[in-house]
Amino acid sequence: MLKTLTSNALLLILLIGMSGCDLVNVMRMKYANDDVIPVWNGKDNQKELKLEFIGDKPYIRARNNNQKELLLLIDTGASFTALFKS
């Protein structure tokens, strides 16, 4: 029985190792921005955005510092933010 438990434990460790440490990466990414304090520099506290749908995905058009207009996907289904302080 001890041999079976040891074999199962080794198999579990091997499977976790081969998974690319997804759990570790998810936890790292989930808390990556906990210390970031959002700053809004605009005069308005609200802005109306026009959504465009391509298929079933919502997009907005945006510019940063009068550069080329970009089409940005609005993704509200993520379990963590993908924006980082830079």
N, C-alpha and C positions, 0 to 999 in steps of 0.2 A: 504494500500500500504506500509506503514512504517513497518507493521508486516511482510509482505512478504520480504522486503529488509533485515530486521533483521534476519529472518529465513534463507534466502539465505547466508547472511554473516556468520552466525553461522555454517551453513553446510560447507561452504568453509573453515573456520578455522578448523573445525573438520577433513575434508578430508586432509588438509595440515598437520595437526598434526599426522594423522594416516599414512602418507606416509613415515615416518621415517626421515623427514627433509632432503630428498635427495638433494634438491637445496642447502641447507646450507652446506652439506657435499661436494658436488661437488665444490662449490665456495671455501671452505676451502682447499680442495686437489689441486685445480687448482693453487692456489697461494702459496702453501706450500714451494716450492723451489725457490721462486723469489730471495732470497738473496744469493743463492748458486752460487759460481763462479767456473766453471769447471777448473781443473788443469790436464794437460797432462804431465806425467813424462817420457814418452818414448822419444827415439831419433827420431823416425819416426813420421811424422805428418799424415801418412796414413797407413792403414793396410788392406790387402786383406783378406776377410773371405770367407770360403767355406760354402755355404748354403746347408742344407739338408731339403727336404720337406717330411713331414709326413702328408699325405692327402693334404690339401691345405695350411698348416701352415708352415712357414719358421723357421728353427732352425739353430743354430750354436753350435759347441762344444767349450768349454772354460775351462780353469783352472785358479785358483786363488792361488798364492803362492805355485805352484807345488802340489796342493791338487788333489783329485779325479776329473777327467774330468766330466763336467756337460753338459747337453743338454739344451740350453737356447732358449726359444721361442722369436722370433723377432716380436714385436707387434708395428706397426706404426699407428694403428687406434685409439689409446687412445687420449682423449681430454686433458689429463694432465699426467705428469710423475709419476710413482709409486716409484721412487728412492728417498730415503731420506738421508740426511746428518747424519752420525752416528759416 
